[in-house]
Each structure stands twice: as C-alpha cells, then as structure tokens.
C-alpha cells in the first residue's frame, strides 16, 4: 500500500497524468494501474521501470523506490496461510491489515472483541456464527482467533494498541453457558490491565447513544503513507471502508461512544459486579 500510494503521488505530480494516460503508455488496462496504486496488486519489474521513466523519477529517488518495490514483491506467507481453507477472502484481508496496524479502535454491541475472548467464548460464538461449517472448520477458526491474540497482543514486543468500547449488555450476555461466562469476565478483568488495552463500557443508562450503532473497527498504521481502514459488521457480513468521508464519520462516532462510556477503572468495576452476580 505504501508503494502504491507513492506511485499515485508521483503520477499526480507528473503533469497530472490520469490512470488512462498511464495505462496507455504501459499498454495495459486501467484496472491494473488502479489495483497497483491501491496496494491490491504487485507491480511487475517491467512496469516499474516504465513508470519510473514516465514519471521522470530522479536516480536517487529511483534507488529509494527500488527498495520499497523489492519489499513489496518479497511477500512471505503469513502465519494464517495454513488456514486458507476456512478463511474467507474478506477475513484474510482483515488479518493482513490487522497484522500491519499499530492501533485499533473497536466498538461492539453484543459481543466482546476477538482479541479479548477466551477460547471457550470464541468456540461458542464461532459455532453460532458459522453454522454451515463442520466442527473441524470451526475449531480451525477458533485457533486463528487464538493466534491473532498471540501475534498482536500477548506474545509480541510490539503489541497492537487496543481501544475498545463495548456495551454493558455484551458483559451480561451469557455466552457458552455460566462457567464460560464467568471465565470470560475473569479474563476481561485480567487483560484490561494490559498496557496496550483500553477497555470502556457504555452503561445501560447511556443506551440511546450506543444501541443504534452497529459494530465496527478502525485500523490505524504507524506509516503515515498508509491510510486508515475500517471494517463494519452486519448480517450481510463484513464491509471494508476506506473512503476518507466514511472514516471521518466513524472516527467521530468512536469518540462519541468513548465519551459516553465509563472510564477504564469504572468499567472494570462494572465487569467485577457483573462477575459477582453470576457467582
């Protein structure tokens, strides 16, 4: 994506060439250039050389871009590759963004964020959400969720900064039975003290500010050249959003939800009271 955005900037600076102008010069389809600029397609060596000439890139900048180009082409299999048979294309896209992100802002209405779920809780919600899959496939998806937790939060020197807002209802829903529910709440009390986790609960008395909004997450990146990307959830599946207008709206929504929520310490008190009710 960084390489693609750099090419898009160079194109804009080169006498404001259009995608059609570039495609004509390279003898390819407009869609190919668009996919390269959006980070969805790897550029070939031949096209890279032609683009450098077309954009009039200096020798020094060309060497710099050559390193970025080589890094873009040197793609290694990700950790989730062994699970390709059960991971959808949309989920794989999300995993790729999450693996590269530095921060996630996530809001959940009736379920807890995936990186905070216990194995038993994940097993219960995955079994309901993917009823068409067999037990082995569901187990594989639960393993993927556990690996996500290890790679992005628990067993890494660069954990994802996690800012979560959840409704109080998500704490009350008894997922997987009483014992699984209690274990999940115990886990929340523990993991909410993690340096990279900011967990806030919207209490019932602020329900009007949270109940009408569907779950979503915004991923942000340390590299300023990589724009934010958001994923929304609905009965139709997950929706990827990268339009700047959508992202501005979602950032405002998240700030509003965080303002309506309790502080992290007050949220922990609510979690503890919910846990004690179940004893």
Phi and psi in degrees as a GROMACS rama.xvg file:
@    title "Ramachandran Plot"
@    xaxis  label "Phi"
@    yaxis  label "Psi"
@TYPE xy
-62.2559  -44.842  UNK-2
-61.9839  -44.5365  UNK-3
-63.4932  -42.2229  UNK-4
-65.8241  -34.1054  UNK-5
-64.7178  -42.7078  UNK-6
-62.888  -38.9766  UNK-7
-64.8467  -39.4616  UNK-8
-66.4448  -41.7775  UNK-9
-63.0071  -38.4131  UNK-10
-63.4387  -42.4604  UNK-11
-65.0703  -33.6474  UNK-12
-79.9028  -20.2817  UNK-13
-87.9747  74.2177  UNK-14
56.5305  28.9106  UNK-15
52.6174  50.6361  UNK-16
-64.1795  142.015  UNK-17
-90.0159  166.176  UNK-18
-57.6711  -38.0663  UNK-19
-65.4035  -38.4697  UNK-20
-61.3183  -45.4577  UNK-21
-67.4808  -45.3737  UNK-22
-59.4339  -39.386  UNK-23
-65.2332  -41.5459  UNK-24
-66.8016  -33.5989  UNK-25
-90.9671  -10.5989  UNK-26
68.8581  41.2692  UNK-27
-136.513  179.326  UNK-28
-78.2528  150.622  UNK-29
-59.9234  -36.9766  UNK-30
-60.9366  -32.4485  UNK-31
-66.0662  -46.1568  UNK-32
-63.4554  -40.8085  UNK-33
-61.9278  -43.465  UNK-34
-67.1484  -36.6204  UNK-35
-64.5286  -44.6576  UNK-36
-68.1708  -26.6311  UNK-37
-91.5204  5.47805  UNK-38
73.7427  19.1969  UNK-39
-101.559  -3.35957  UNK-40
-146.285  140.057  UNK-41
-82.3126  135.574  UNK-42
-77.8618  141.251  UNK-43
-79.5963  160.574  UNK-44
-60.3985  -40.859  UNK-45
-63.993  -45.413  UNK-46
-67.4839  -35.0618  UNK-47
-60.9031  -47.4957  UNK-48
-61.7921  -41.948  UNK-49
-66.9953  -38.4314  UNK-50
-64.9747  -39.5171  UNK-51
-62.0174  -40.5004  UNK-52
-69.1606  -43.1426  UNK-53
-63.119  -38.8068  UNK-54
-87.5879  -2.67327  UNK-55
62.7956  41.5949  UNK-56
-73.2885  133.788  UNK-57
-66.9091  161.853  UNK-58
-60.9731  -41.757  UNK-59
-65.3812  -44.97  UNK-60
-69.8165  -31.3564  UNK-61
-64.8972  -39.9617  UNK-62
-63.3354  -39.6979  UNK-63
-64.7445  -43.9183  UNK-64
-69.4998  -29.4761  UNK-65
-63.0335  -35.9112  UNK-66
-68.0261  -42.3402  UNK-67
-65.6467  -38.8927  UNK-68
-62.4196  -44.307  UNK-69
-63.7743  -39.4354  UNK-70
-65.9555  -37.2504  UNK-71
-66.5701  -33.2983  UNK-72
-83.9835  -24.429  UNK-73
-85.3416  68.5132  UNK-74
-90.8129  124.436  UNK-75
-97.9307  154.387  UNK-76
-62.5638  131.256  UNK-77
-75.0645  168.698  UNK-78
-63.98  -23.687  UNK-79
-87.8481  1.86578  UNK-80
-55.0703  -40.0413  UNK-81
-63.5245  -12.9045  UNK-82
-104.869  20.0997  UNK-83
-59.4628  -26.5285  UNK-84
-72.3466  -21.6796  UNK-85
-111.774  -10.2021  UNK-86
-92.6086  125.837  UNK-87
-73.4231  163.735  UNK-88
-60.7429  -38.5085  UNK-89
-68.3089  -39.9295  UNK-90
-67.1275  -39.3266  UNK-91
-62.8831  -39.1099  UNK-92
-62.0936  -43.4861  UNK-93
-62.9464  -44.3386  UNK-94
-59.2308  -38.5753  UNK-95
-63.5473  -43.7132  UNK-96
-66.7137  -42.6717  UNK-97
-63.0864  -38.6782  UNK-98
-63.4153  -29.6931  UNK-99
-96.87  -11.2639  UNK-100
-74.9275  158.578  UNK-101
-106.946  -25.0488  UNK-102
-144.334  143.066  UNK-103
-127.053  132.671  UNK-104
-111.147  114.061  UNK-105
-129.851  137.892  UNK-106
-121.099  132.283  UNK-107
-130.058  138.85  UNK-108
-91.533  -54.1346  UNK-109
-122.905  5.88459  UNK-110
-138.959  156.871  UNK-111
-89.0707  150.246  UNK-112
-56.5154  143.217  UNK-113
-56.5032  -37.4799  UNK-114
-72.6148  -8.81078  UNK-115
-107.421  0.597387  UNK-116
-83.9663  142.891  UNK-117
-75.9867  167.056  UNK-118
-62.7403  -42.564  UNK-119
-65.8374  -40.135  UNK-120
-64.124  -45.9176  UNK-121
-60.9977  -39.3808  UNK-122
-61.9678  -41.7313  UNK-123
-67.2622  -48.1375  UNK-124
-73.2105  -32.3687  UNK-125
-69.8133  -37.9544  UNK-126
-62.6093  -32.7911  UNK-127
-81.1155  -40.3826  UNK-128
-73.381  -22.8039  UNK-129
-128.297  60.9857  UNK-130
-66.1006  -20.177  UNK-131
-80.2225  -9.86079  UNK-132
-91.4042  153.898  UNK-133
-80.0849  168.583  UNK-134
-56.3139  -40.4788  UNK-135
-65.1042  -39.0341  UNK-136
-69.0957  -39.6802  UNK-137
-64.0069  -41.7584  UNK-138
-61.0249  -38.4997  UNK-139
-64.8744  -40.4676  UNK-140
-66.7088  -34.8848  UNK-141
-66.4071  -38.4709  UNK-142
-62.4314  -40.6862  UNK-143
-60.5937  -42.2956  UNK-144
-64.2951  -39.2406  UNK-145
-64.8934  -38.9338  UNK-146
-67.9942  -35.7476  UNK-147
-58.3191  -44.2133  UNK-148
-61.6976  -42.853  UNK-149
-67.3706  -45.7849  UNK-150
-72.7127  -31.7973  UNK-151
-109.095  -7.94406  UNK-152
-139.623  -50.1002  UNK-153
-91.4387  -41.7072  UNK-154
-117.376  51.0282  UNK-155
-142.723  148.194  UNK-156
-80.0248  -14.6749  UNK-157
-126.292  70.9061  UNK-158
-66.2939  150.981  UNK-159
-66.2882  133.249  UNK-160
-77.009  114.311  UNK-161
-108.683  115.521  UNK-162
-112.302  110.096  UNK-163
-116.785  138.458  UNK-164
-125.313  125.99  UNK-165
-130.838  157.549  UNK-166
-81.4802  158.574  UNK-167
-64.0309  -28.2619  UNK-168
-61.7641  -34.9489  UNK-169
-62.6044  -27.6949  UNK-170
-77.6012  -33.1912  UNK-171
-80.5947  -29.5925  UNK-172
-58.776  125.34  UNK-173
-88.7818  92.1355  UNK-174
-90.3934  125.468  UNK-175
78.7166  9.76425  UNK-176
98.913  169.284  UNK-177
-60.3284  -45.9842  UNK-178
-66.2428  -42.5917  UNK-179
-63.7091  -38.5476  UNK-180
-61.2509  -47.6019  UNK-181
-64.287  -41.6476  UNK-182
-63.5519  -37.552  UNK-183
-66.0911  -41.6714  UNK-184
-66.1111  -39.2115  UNK-185
-60.2814  -41.6886  UNK-186
-64.3874  -39.8128  UNK-187
-61.4857  -42.2131  UNK-188
-62.0327  -35.0626  UNK-189
-76.4098  -51.2642  UNK-190
-74.1933  -20.6037  UNK-191
-69.9701  -10.6091  UNK-192
-91.1109  -3.67128  UNK-193
-61.3595  139.563  UNK-194
-57.5773  -27.7099  UNK-195
-96.8268  2.38145  UNK-196
-112.681  124.22  UNK-197
-118.31  103.767  UNK-198
-110.851  123.569  UNK-199
-127.922  142.748  UNK-200
-113.282  129.714  UNK-201
-84.367  115.109  UNK-202
-72.1927  162.662  UNK-203
-56.129  -35.8888  UNK-204
-69.316  -10.1858  UNK-205
-108.596  22.1548  UNK-206
-56.9026  -32.7941  UNK-207
-65.6395  -20.7239  UNK-208
-88.3901  -6.83588  UNK-209
-126.512  -27.8699  UNK-210
-70.0228  -22.4842  UNK-211
-93.1601  4.99739  UNK-212
-114.27  129.688  UNK-213
-77.1799  162.656  UNK-214
-64.9894  146.214  UNK-215
-158.796  161.041  UNK-216
-140.288  141.661  UNK-217
-115.535  126.02  UNK-218
-103.451  132.587  UNK-219
-120.361  155.92  UNK-220
-127.134  148.854  UNK-221
-66.8038  -31.8337  UNK-222
-77.837  118.097  UNK-223
-64.2909  -20.1151  UNK-224
-78.0825  -11.6973  UNK-225
-100.608  116.121  UNK-226
-73.3432  158.595  UNK-227
-61.0453  154.426  UNK-228
-139.156  144.537  UNK-229
-124.633  153.091  UNK-230
-127.885  122.248  UNK-231
-104.555  153.326  UNK-232
-118.768  139.327  UNK-233
-153.476  178.352  UNK-234
-65.3892  -19.4626  UNK-235
-86.2386  -2.92368  UNK-236
114.812  -166.247  UNK-237
-89.8979  141.28  UNK-238
-119.639  127.67  UNK-239
-88.488  132.711  UNK-240
-128.645  122.386  UNK-241
-131.006  5.23921  UNK-242
-68.1114  128.781  UNK-243
-53.6736  -34.254  UNK-244
-67.6384  -41.1752  UNK-245
-63.9496  -41.4562  UNK-246
-67.7717  -38.9487  UNK-247
-61.0787  -42.2135  UNK-248
-64.1619  -42.8301  UNK-249
-68.037  -36.8954  UNK-250
-63.1536  -40.7762  UNK-251
-63.8535  -42.1722  UNK-252
-60.2099  -44.2117  UNK-253
-65.7383  -40.8997  UNK-254
-62.1908  -39.6746  UNK-255
-64.4659  -42.771  UNK-256
-65.7966  -40.7929  UNK-257
-64.5837  -35.7836  UNK-258
-68.3998  -34.4977  UNK-259
-75.4139  -22.1597  UNK-260
-79.166  163.453  UNK-261
-75.1129  163.555  UNK-262
-68.2308  164.719  UNK-263
-55.7041  -41.2364  UNK-264
-70.0777  -40.6537  UNK-265
-66.4634  -35.1846  UNK-266
-65.1579  -38.7042  UNK-267
-64.2982  -35.118  UNK-268
-63.7162  -40.7637  UNK-269
-64.9772  -42.1657  UNK-270
-61.0404  -43.9009  UNK-271
-64.0651  -41.7026  UNK-272
-65.984  -39.5254  UNK-273
-63.4698  -40.0178  UNK-274
-65.6606  -41.6497  UNK-275
-69.6561  -28.2368  UNK-276
-64.0062  -29.4283  UNK-277
-85.5157  -5.17364  UNK-278
